[in-house]
Amino acid sequence: MTEPFNTTQPPFDRLSESQQQQLADALDVAYYRHGEILIDAGSRCDHLYIMIKGSVEETSKEATHAHYTSDDLFDVRAQLEPDCRHRYTALEDTLCYLLPKPLFLEFYHGNPLFAAYFDTDLARRRQLIESAQHQQNLAEFILTKIDDSNIQPCLLLPRSCSLRAATEQLQQHRMDAALVEAGDEHPYGIITRTNLLHAVMLDNFPPEAAIDHVATAPVICVNKGDYLFNAMLAMTRHKVKRVSVHDGDQLAGMLDLTQVLSLFSTHSHVLTLRIARARSIDELALAASSQQRLVETLFNNGIHTRFVMELIATVNEQIIDKAFRLVVPYDLQSHCCLIVMGSEGRGEQILKTDQDNGLIVEDGFDWPTLPAVMATLTHTLSQLGYPPCPGKVMVNNPKWVKPQSAWRHALTDITTTGNEQAMMDLAILTDSHAIAGNLTLFTPLKQQLHRQMTDNALLLATFTRPALHFSVPLSLFGNLKAGKDGLDIKQGGIFPVVHGCRALALEANIQDTNTFTRIEQLAARKVLEPTTASNLSEALKLFIKLRLRQQLDLPAGGLQQHLNLNRLSRTDRDLLRHSLHIVKKFKEWLGYHYQIRD
């Protein structure tokens, strides 16, 4: 006797309660002996088959297409067409649920979330599925209190301070607003850059006029230890963008609306504040250590993967830039440019992985202590959680530290050599992104790289070849294929998309390094069909999301690249299989586009 049908399994979990009851009432159970044909090619298919146990093979005259086992569904296409295209044969004694075709079509046309499960457009399918998984957890924000981690330091100016002096102070401290000190009969006031601009340009105040004449008072006040949620309510109620924070009778600092809204949505601002305030490597390391908790918070609250990537890329930039400024002497920083490469350069690093960086030094600049300073920077980044690169693509390796002219010669050599090592170096440099120091030193090198590659068809074909090297982890019958360590999603899914789009971007002279942006621009320039571009983007997001979900649970963190298929839901397995088929077609197209035949 079969157990009651499990309506919590996708896609049936997307049905309403009444639809699930209709389903349970309509289902029948059928038994098929080994070798028996369940559906023949060219015949009508009156049911959707839902496997309970056994094994079924889908074949045509030309090929074997798939194998089906427990919980699999077939033939969905035959529910939407008059006849079945392929034959389905039991490979062993098999038991199936039968869902009548009219009821399936009623669900399909009447429930968009149910229909989305079967959509061949991956972007639309994921969008509708994720809308059914709406998650919004405000508890963390509501219970977060105003404390030193989120209070912004504020500038306190005397009432007699001139407009000119106030502007200079704001510029020097990189602030948008300052409080004006209170007097015996005066509460605290506030001035902003906008106040100062209007005072001089619109109200014709002389630059030497006192800020007392233009300050706004009183300033709404909240107390240290109060809830951030109450601070946001106070700003909303009084229609202000900033409040002062008091600790008893003492002024503790300021909160602004942009900061509170950032905390409200992601809690990212606390981390960025700590990075900005760090005055030593130890303080910076303490701030950087909370980055994974931020990723977990964002991910567990259902924040979209691409948004998480963009946010964490910004945080990584801030951490590395701060480390550079703490390690490299101030008077030397304008004579060099730190570049990051790999996933960091593409802005696609979520959890910390190994370092990939280099340094461009201004031509003719004498820097005797350069090797020692770069060794210290590499060690510092290791302290901050970025392990050394196994391939030694780091600033403590002289190969990746050169004057600008030497970099130019290196680029020329790489693009004319064409051997395996040169192609690897080219791939690394193509994703370079300037992050600290004198960023203008990097621009001519980027332009030269694209100029030398854009019309070089033979080199582009050689460069693209590695994208076709690793096989897509699908079996002969189109099912997911995993090794003893799991399914290698980096080699089989992520790398072909990233490297293929990297090559196409070089050919099209697209200088953005982010893969998603490259895909969008390739579609805009009609290099990729809109549907192909959309599906590639969605596939890559899925690969990164599934990998991140398992990385967060494992001690290897960002170094873990294999997926344990047993930990994936059926929905995720189906989406993964669909996405890998998209990658397979993309690789075939790349081979045709670049005439790579072997």
SESE-422908 format. One line per field, with one value per residue (C-alpha): y negated, x, z; residue number from 1. Coordinates in steps of 0.001 Angstrom, whole numbers, plus 524288, in hexadecimal, padded with zeros to 5 digits. Each point is the difference from the previous one (the first is absolute). Last residue first. Example, Ala and Ser with C-alpha at 12.3 -4.5 7.8 and 13.67 -1.06 7.14 Angstrom:
2
py <- c(80424;80D70)
px <- c(83566;7FAA6)
pz <- c(81BE4;80294)
pos <- c(2;1)
***
This chain:
598
py <- c(7B2FA;7F72E;7F260;7F73A;7F44C;7FE88;80EAB;803C2;7F4DF;804B9;80DBE;7FA3C;7F828;80C2E;8073D;7F442;7FFD9;80EA5;7FCF7;7F646;809CD;80A31;7F5DD;7FB76;80E10;802B6;7F368;80379;80DD1;7FA70;8007D;8065A;80D11;7F901;7FC94;7F4E4;7FEA3;7F318;7FE3D;7F58F;7F526;806A1;80C29;80146;80377;7FB08;7F2B9;806CE;8082D;7F43F;7F8D1;80AD7;80034;7F130;7FF30;80A82;7F9BF;7F287;805D8;806C6;7F37F;7F834;80A8E;800C3;7F156;7FF6D;80B8C;7FA08;7F2C1;8064D;7FDCC;7F781;7F6BF;7F44E;7FEBE;80EB8;7FF3B;7F450;80784;80BD5;7F764;7F9BA;80D72;8041F;7F411;7FB0A;7F468;7FC9E;80507;7FFC4;80999;80A45;7FDE9;80131;80C95;805C4;7FC46;804F7;80D65;7FF65;7FCF1;80940;80B5F;7FD99;7FFDF;80CBC;80BF4;7FAE6;7F7F6;808DF;80C0B;80990;807DE;804BF;80DF1;7FAC3;7FA4A;800D9;7F957;8063F;7FDAB;80E48;8008B;7FA28;7F19E;7F988;7F712;80453;7F799;7FB8B;7F79C;7F396;8032E;7FDA0;7F1B7;7FA79;80809;7FB53;7F200;8012B;80417;7F56F;7F49A;7F4A2;7FBEF;805AD;7F5B3;7F484;80688;801CE;7F265;7F97F;80743;7FC62;7F1A3;7FF9F;80653;7F47D;7F788;80778;7F997;807B9;80A1E;808D2;80116;80BAB;80B06;80A29;80048;80123;80D91;8050A;7FA9B;80689;80D11;7FDC5;7FCE0;80C62;80856;7FA1C;7F493;7F861;7F391;7FB9B;8036A;7F908;7F37F;80054;801CA;7F457;7F766;80523;7FC33;7F23F;7FEDD;80409;80DFD;80852;80CB2;8074F;7FAA0;80907;7F99F;7F8CA;80C8E;809B1;80A84;80B51;8056F;7F25C;7FC8A;8004B;7F3F8;7FFEF;7F2B8;805C6;80514;7F238;7FB1A;80A1B;7FBCC;7F1A8;802A9;806EC;7F449;7F68F;80848;80132;7F136;7FB3C;7FA55;7F84B;7F756;7FB21;7FFB4;8058B;80014;80D53;80975;80A2E;80D72;807D0;80D44;80417;80CAF;80082;7F815;80303;7F831;7FD9A;7FBE1;7F209;803E3;7FBB6;80755;80C21;7FFEB;7F37F;7F4DB;7F41B;7F747;7F372;7F90C;7F266;7F9B3;80993;7FCB6;7F3E2;80753;80B65;80CFD;80894;7F8BD;7FA91;80D5B;80676;7F5C5;80273;80EA6;7FEA0;7F5F3;80815;80C00;7F84E;7FB87;80DEA;8043D;7F6BC;803A2;80E8E;7FF07;7F86E;80A90;80AB4;7F9E5;7FD6A;80B4C;7FC9F;80BCA;7FB02;7F23C;8048A;80A89;7F634;7F680;80ACF;802E6;7F1CD;7FF6E;80379;7F43E;7F69F;806DE;800E2;7F149;7FD3A;808E0;7F9E1;7F29C;7F38B;80644;7F5D9;80256;80EBF;7FEEE;7F727;80983;80B13;7F8A5;7FB7B;80DBF;80281;803BC;7F920;7F88E;7FD9A;7F98D;7F880;7FB76;7FB62;7F8BF;7F9CD;7FA3E;80301;7F6EA;7FFF0;80228;7F283;800E4;7FDE1;80E6E;805E1;7F793;802DC;7F505;80271;7FED8;800D9;7F856;80122;7FF5A;80CCA;806DF;7FC38;803EF;80D04;802DA;7FD45;808B9;80B49;7FDE9;80398;7F7B4;802E0;7F2BC;7F62F;7F906;7F15B;7F7AB;7F404;7F2E6;7F8B8;7FE0A;7F89D;7F492;7F409;80774;803CB;7F2D8;7F7B7;80030;805FB;7F48C;8038A;7FDEF;807E4;80837;802F1;7FDFF;804CD;809F6;806A7;7FFF3;805D2;80A6C;803E0;801FE;7F820;8048E;7F94F;803F2;7F88A;7F175;7F878;8030D;80446;80C63;803B0;800F9;80DD7;8036E;80572;8066B;804FF;80292;7FAFB;7F620;7FC94;7FDBB;7F7CA;7F7D6;7FD6E;7FBEA;7F6D9;7F968;7FEB4;7F9E5;8062F;7F756;80AAA;808EA;80CAE;80E16;80A33;80D06;80E13;80958;808FB;80DDE;807F3;7F69E;80335;7FDC5;80CC7;80ADD;806CC;7FAC5;802D4;80E28;8023F;7FAE9;80D32;7FFD9;80C57;801CC;80DBD;7FF2E;7F445;80891;809B4;7F537;7F9CC;80D1D;80442;7F2E4;80017;80E65;7FEDD;80E28;7FE38;80C82;7FAF5;7F31F;806C3;80320;7F1F7;7FAD2;807F1;80076;80436;80AAC;80446;801C2;8064B;80A09;8027E;80291;808D4;80947;801CA;80E19;80444;809C4;80D77;806D7;80DDA;7FDF9;7F8E6;7FAFF;7F9ED;7F217;7FD69;7F244;7F513;8014D;7FABF;7F447;7F6A8;7F974;80C63;806BB;7F620;803C7;80E5F;80332;7FD13;804B9;8031B;80D40;80325;7FB06;80278;7F6C3;7FDEF;80CE0;7FD4D;7FF7D;8087F;7F98A;803A8;7FCA6;80A88;802E1;804F0;8052A;7F8DA;7F58D;7F8EE;7F557;8021C;7F4F0;80639;8010F;80152;801FD;80872;7FBCA;8060C;80A45;7FDB1;809BF;80AA9;80C6A;80552;802B9;7FFF1;7F3BB;7FC9F;7F47C;7F742;7F606;7F1D6;7F857;7FE7A;7FC48;7F5FD;7F9E0;7FEDE;7F991;7F68F;7FC78;7FDBC;7F781;805F5;7FBA9;80BB7;80863;7FB71;80380;80A11;7FB88;806EE;80D63;80A02;80918;80C69;80B07;80D5B)
px <- c(89901;7F78B;801AC;7FA42;7FED8;7F149;7FDA5;80773;7F984;7F282;802BF;80498;7F377;7F7D2;806D6;7FE7F;7F152;7FF82;806F5;7F54B;7F504;806E5;80227;7F1E1;7FB50;80958;7FBE6;7F19F;802B3;806AB;80EBE;80753;80142;80678;80BE1;805B1;80EA5;8078C;8044B;80AB0;7F699;7FD37;80832;7F965;7F2F1;7F22B;801EC;80667;7F3B2;7F714;80AC0;80130;7F15D;7FFA1;80BD2;7FAC1;7F265;80559;807DE;7F3F0;7F7F7;80A2F;80178;7F129;7FEA3;80B2F;7FAC6;7F25D;80541;80847;80E77;8091B;7F49C;8075D;7F5D9;800EE;80EC4;7FE0E;7F6E1;8090B;80BBE;7F861;7FD09;80E3B;8057B;80C58;7FACE;808F4;7F79C;8089E;7F700;80AB5;8048D;7F1F0;7FE28;80C12;7FB8F;7F247;805B8;808A9;7F4F0;7F612;80980;8058F;7F30E;7F9FD;808D7;80C95;7F9E0;7F442;80817;7F503;80339;80CBD;7FE4E;7FBFF;7F2D5;7F7D4;7F2CC;7F71D;80068;7FFDF;80E7E;8023E;80152;80B75;803C9;80D46;80BE4;80826;7F619;8028B;80E95;7FF33;7FBEF;80DE8;8042C;7F40D;80293;80E2C;7FBCA;7F58F;808B6;7F6E7;7FC9C;80BE9;80AB0;7F6C9;7F9BB;80D0D;804BA;7F3E5;80174;80E5A;7FD30;7F5C1;80830;808B7;7F3D0;7FC5E;80AC0;7FF08;7F567;7F650;80328;7F8D8;80620;7F717;8078B;80CAC;7FCE4;7FB43;80C40;808B7;7F968;8012F;80E7B;80204;7F970;80768;7FB08;80CB8;7FB4A;7F5AA;80872;80C0B;7F86F;7F9D4;80D68;80576;7F4F4;801ED;80E50;7FBE6;7F714;80ABF;7FE7A;7FAC4;7F944;80C3F;806F8;7F7BC;7FC8F;7F52D;7F880;7FCF1;807ED;7F8F9;7FBA2;7FAC6;8022F;7F3FC;7F716;7FB13;80499;80CB9;802C7;7FD98;80A2D;80A0D;7FE3F;80127;80C58;8064D;7FC29;806A6;80C64;800BA;7FDB8;80A3E;808FA;7F52C;8054D;7F531;80438;7F33B;7F508;7FE68;7F505;7FD56;7F9BE;7F546;7F965;7FEBB;7F941;7F174;7F789;7F187;7F818;80994;7F93D;804F9;80723;80D22;7FD4D;7FC00;80D3A;807E1;802F5;8081F;80800;804B3;80CCF;805EF;7F490;801A9;80E4A;7FE05;7F614;808FA;7FA2B;7FB08;7F42B;7FBC6;80116;7F87F;7F546;7FF32;7FF48;7F4FB;7F878;80111;7FB4D;7F444;7FC95;80115;7F781;7F537;800AB;8002A;7F4B7;7F823;802DF;7FB9A;7F2CE;7FD81;7F810;8020F;808F1;80903;8011B;80238;809AF;807A2;80068;804C7;80AAC;8047F;80114;80E79;802E3;7FCEA;8090B;80A7A;7FEDD;801A1;80BF7;8058B;7FF46;7F7E4;7F31E;7F51D;7FCC0;7FFDF;7F748;7F69A;7FFA6;7FC83;7F517;7FAF8;7FD7A;7F481;7F87B;7F2F0;7FE25;80E83;80027;7F3AD;806CF;80BFD;7F819;7F7CE;80B70;804A7;8088A;809DA;80125;7FC2F;80083;7F4C2;7FC7D;80615;7FA24;7FE0D;7FCE5;7F62C;8012B;7F700;7F48B;7F14E;7FC8C;7F855;808DB;80C5C;7FA19;7FB41;80D9F;805C1;7F5A4;80402;80DFE;7FBD7;8047F;80D00;805B5;7F504;7F90B;7FFDB;7F93F;80856;7FA27;803E0;80482;80CC1;80030;80285;807DA;8093C;806AE;8022F;80DEA;7FBDF;7F69E;7F18A;7F992;7F3A6;800A7;80E59;80619;7F542;7FB06;80D44;801EB;7F2AA;80235;80CFE;7F89E;7FE73;7FA11;7FBC8;8013C;7F6F1;801CE;7FD7D;80C75;806AF;7FFD4;80AB9;7FD33;7FF6C;8069C;7FB70;804E0;80CE2;80D1B;8078F;807DC;7F473;7F70B;80A56;8027B;7F16D;7FEFD;80BA5;7F9CF;7F29F;8068D;80045;7F92F;7F651;80B4B;80119;7FDA2;803E6;7F961;8043F;7F5FB;7F8F6;7FEA8;80A3F;80048;7F1EE;7F20B;7F8DF;7FC6B;7F34C;7F804;80B13;801AF;7F161;7FD82;8007A;7FA4E;7FEF5;7F7A5;801E4;7F4C4;8067D;80C08;7F898;7FAAA;80D36;806D0;7F6E5;80050;80EDE;800D9;7F6E7;7FBD3;7F4AE;7FBEA;80141;7FA26;7F307;7FE35;80320;7F6E9;7F43C;7F3F9;805EE;808A8;7F65E;7F508;809A0;803D3;7F192;7FD14;80C2B;7FC1F;80AD1;804E3;8087A;80A4E;80549;80A8F;80514;80CE0;804B1;7F224;7FF1D;7FC7B;7FFA1;801EC;7F850;7F32B;7F3EE;7F6CC;80969;7FFC3;7FE96;8098D;80A72;7FE61;802F0;80493;802CE;80ACE;7FD08;806FD;80729;8003B;80A69;80227;801CC;803F7;80287;7FBD7;7F3E0;7FB3C;801FF;7FBB1;803A2;7F82C;804E5;7F92A;7F95F;7F596;801A3;7F637;7FA21;7F7D9;7F434;7F884;80BB1;7FB79;80896;80AB4;80AF3;7FAFA;7FC77;80178;80699;8023F;80DE7;7FF9E;7F1FC;7F7E8;7F751;7F69D;7FB1A;7F4FE;7FFE1;7F348;7FC6C;80DD0;800F6;7F2E0;80458;80CA2;7F7F8;7F7A2;80C15;80629;80A55;80E2C;8038F;7FC94;80C17;806D0;7FE38;7F761;7F457;80528;7F649;7FAEF;80855;7FE93;7FA7C)
pz <- c(785D8;7F79F;805A4;7F56F;80937;7FE93;7FE22;80C44;80767;7FB8B;804EC;80CE7;80110;7FD50;80B22;80900;7FD73;802CD;80CC7;80383;7FDAC;80875;80AA2;7FF6C;8013A;80B3C;806C0;7FEE4;804DC;80BE3;800D3;80B3F;7F900;7F49E;8083D;7F80D;7FE0E;7FFD0;80E30;800E2;80438;80CF2;8027C;80D5B;7F9A3;8023D;7F98B;7F474;7FDBE;7FE15;7F8A2;7F5E1;7FDB2;7FEA3;7F717;7F6DB;80013;7FCCC;7F4CC;7FA86;800FB;7F88D;7F5BA;7FE6E;7FE17;7F64C;7F838;7FFBD;7FB89;7F52B;8023C;7F7D7;7FDCD;805AD;80AE7;8024B;8017D;808EF;808FA;8001A;80334;80B1F;8059C;7FE60;80709;7F949;7F85C;7F49D;7F4CF;7F3DA;7F8B7;7FE83;80DF2;804E8;7F839;80675;80DBE;7FCE8;7FCF9;80BF5;80976;7F9D9;7FE6A;80DB9;80769;7FB6A;7FED3;805E8;80AE3;80235;802D9;8035B;80C22;805DF;7FACD;7F2BB;7FC48;7F393;7FEF1;7F5C8;7F14A;7FBC5;7FD0C;80D6C;802EC;806E1;7F48A;7FB1A;802BC;7F449;7F8DB;807D4;7FEDC;7F119;800ED;80048;7F453;7F873;80461;7FB90;7F25A;7FEF4;8040F;7FCFD;80DFB;806E8;7FE7B;80209;80BC8;806D6;7FC45;805C7;80CCC;800AA;7FD4C;80B0B;80ACC;80387;8018C;80C60;8080D;80CB4;80229;7F8CF;7F19A;7F9FF;7F855;7F9AD;7F32A;807C1;80547;7F2D4;7F987;80A17;7FD2A;7F158;8018B;807FD;7F57E;7F480;7F7B2;7FF75;7F946;809C3;80BB5;7FAA5;7FD27;80D7F;80649;7F86E;8050C;80DD8;7FEF4;7FBFC;80BFC;80965;804C0;80B27;7FBCF;7FBC2;80C11;808B6;80D1A;7F8C0;7FDA9;7F53B;80700;7F928;80D2B;80378;80E3C;808E3;80112;80E24;804E8;80522;7F247;7FAE0;809B3;7FB9C;7F1DC;803F9;807F1;7F479;7F78B;8096F;80076;7F121;7FE19;809D7;7F589;7F943;7F529;7F6F3;7F1BB;7FAD7;80A14;8062B;7FC75;80A7D;7FF7B;8067C;800EB;80E47;8038B;802C2;8093C;7FEF6;7F638;7F4DA;7F37B;7FE94;7F395;80587;80C91;7F854;7F933;800C0;80952;7FC50;80905;7F99C;802AA;8013C;80751;80B55;8026C;8088A;8086A;8035D;7FB5A;80B26;8058A;7F2D8;7F979;80B23;7FE83;7F15C;8026F;809FB;7F80A;7F39A;8073F;80525;7F240;7FADA;80B83;7FBB3;7F1AA;802EF;809A8;7F5D4;7F5FB;80945;8031D;80E6F;805A4;80E50;801D9;7F53D;80565;80DF8;7FBB1;7F7D2;80B80;808FE;7F5F6;80077;80EE1;7FFF1;7F75E;80B2C;8098D;7F586;7FDB3;80E78;80082;7F394;80664;7FF4F;7FC21;7FF23;7F1AD;801DB;80BFE;7F8AD;7F492;80939;806C6;7F2C8;7FB54;8090B;7F39D;7FEA7;80CA3;80183;7F2AB;8039A;80C72;7F879;7F5D4;80AD4;8076B;80DCE;80813;80B0C;80EA8;8055B;80EC1;80990;8007C;7F3DD;7F55E;7F17A;7F672;7F539;7F149;7F413;8054D;7FD7F;80E7A;80008;7F649;80731;80D0D;7FA4A;7FAE8;80D65;80616;7F71E;80429;80DDB;80B86;8069B;7FC7A;8006F;7F4F7;7FD1B;7F5C5;7FD5B;803FE;7F80A;7F1F9;7FE0D;7F670;8088C;80A48;7F50E;801A9;7F3D5;7FA72;7F307;7FDC4;8004B;7F2C1;802EB;7F3AD;7FD78;80D6C;8092F;7F631;7FF0C;80EBF;802B4;7F57B;80623;80CA3;80C75;80CD1;80CA2;80E47;808FB;802AC;80C65;80758;7F38C;7F7C3;7F686;7F187;7FAE8;7F33C;7F2FA;7F389;80558;7F9B7;80BF0;7F816;7F75E;80B9F;806CB;7F3C5;7FE6D;80E53;7FE78;7F42B;8068A;80BC3;80D99;80A20;803DC;80386;7F825;80425;7F5C6;80184;801FF;7FA42;8097E;7FA98;8074A;80B9D;80374;7FB79;8022B;7F695;803E2;7F48B;7F686;80406;80072;7F254;7F926;7F265;7F814;7F3E8;7FA8C;7F652;7F99C;7FEBC;7F779;7F752;7FDB5;7FE7C;7F4FE;7F92E;7FFA4;7FC33;7F451;7FDFF;8097C;806FB;80DEB;7FB9A;7FD3D;80E78;803AE;7F55A;80516;7F728;7F312;8058A;80A87;7F609;7F692;80A5A;802CF;7F19A;7FED3;80AF9;80A33;80052;80B8A;7FC0E;803DF;7F831;7FE54;7F8EE;7F3D5;7FD8B;7F263;7FBEC;7F144;7FA8F;7F94F;80790;7F93F;80035;806CB;80D75;80815;7F6D2;803E5;80E52;7FD74;80A54;80E5F;80929;80E57;7FF9B;7F34C;7F1FB;7F5A8;7F4A9;7F157;7F9CE;7F1B7;7F1A6;7FF90;80C81;80E30;80DEA;809F8;80C6B;80D2E;80C2B;80B0A;80213;7F2F9;7FC86;7F270;7FA37;7F9A0;7F334;7F6FA;7F220;7F74B;7F680;807F4;80979;80E38;80B48;7F800;8080D;800A1;80EAE;804B4;801D4;80BC1;80032;80B0E;7FE47;803F6;7FF17;80E6A;80415;7F50E;8030E;80E3A;7FBA0;7F7BF;80BCF;80844;7F565;7F72D;80106;80889;7F42D;7F89E;8089E;80ADA;80B5F;7F9BF;80420;7FAB7;80A89;80167;7F64A;803C5)
pos <- c(598;597;596;595;594;593;592;591;590;589;588;587;586;585;584;583;582;581;580;579;578;577;576;575;574;573;572;571;570;569;568;567;566;565;564;563;562;561;560;559;558;557;556;555;554;553;552;551;550;549;548;547;546;545;544;543;542;541;540;539;538;537;536;535;534;533;532;531;530;529;528;527;526;525;524;523;522;521;520;519;518;517;516;515;514;513;512;511;510;509;508;507;506;505;504;503;502;501;500;499;498;497;496;495;494;493;492;491;490;489;488;487;486;485;484;483;482;481;480;479;478;477;476;475;474;473;472;471;470;469;468;467;466;465;464;463;462;461;460;459;458;457;456;455;454;453;452;451;450;449;448;447;446;445;444;443;442;441;440;439;438;437;436;435;434;433;432;431;430;429;428;427;426;425;424;423;422;421;420;419;418;417;416;415;414;413;412;411;410;409;408;407;406;405;404;403;402;401;400;399;398;397;396;395;394;393;392;391;390;389;388;387;386;385;384;383;382;381;380;379;378;377;376;375;374;373;372;371;370;369;368;367;366;365;364;363;362;361;360;359;358;357;356;355;354;353;352;351;350;349;348;347;346;345;344;343;342;341;340;339;338;337;336;335;334;333;332;331;330;329;328;327;326;325;324;323;322;321;320;319;318;317;316;315;314;313;312;311;310;309;308;307;306;305;304;303;302;301;300;299;298;297;296;295;294;293;292;291;290;289;288;287;286;285;284;283;282;281;280;279;278;277;276;275;274;273;272;271;270;269;268;267;266;265;264;263;262;261;260;259;258;257;256;255;254;253;252;251;250;249;248;247;246;245;244;243;242;241;240;239;238;237;236;235;234;233;232;231;230;229;228;227;226;225;224;223;222;221;220;219;218;217;216;215;214;213;212;211;210;209;208;207;206;205;204;203;202;201;200;199;198;197;196;195;194;193;192;191;190;189;188;187;186;185;184;183;182;181;180;179;178;177;176;175;174;173;172;171;170;169;168;167;166;165;164;163;162;161;160;159;158;157;156;155;154;153;152;151;150;149;148;147;146;145;144;143;142;141;140;139;138;137;136;135;134;133;132;131;130;129;128;127;126;125;124;123;122;121;120;119;118;117;116;115;114;113;112;111;110;109;108;107;106;105;104;103;102;101;100;99;98;97;96;95;94;93;92;91;90;89;88;87;86;85;84;83;82;81;80;79;78;77;76;75;74;73;72;71;70;69;68;67;66;65;64;63;62;61;60;59;58;57;56;55;54;53;52;51;50;49;48;47;46;45;44;43;42;41;40;39;38;37;36;35;34;33;32;31;30;29;28;27;26;25;24;23;22;21;20;19;18;17;16;15;14;13;12;11;10;9;8;7;6;5;4;3;2;1)
***
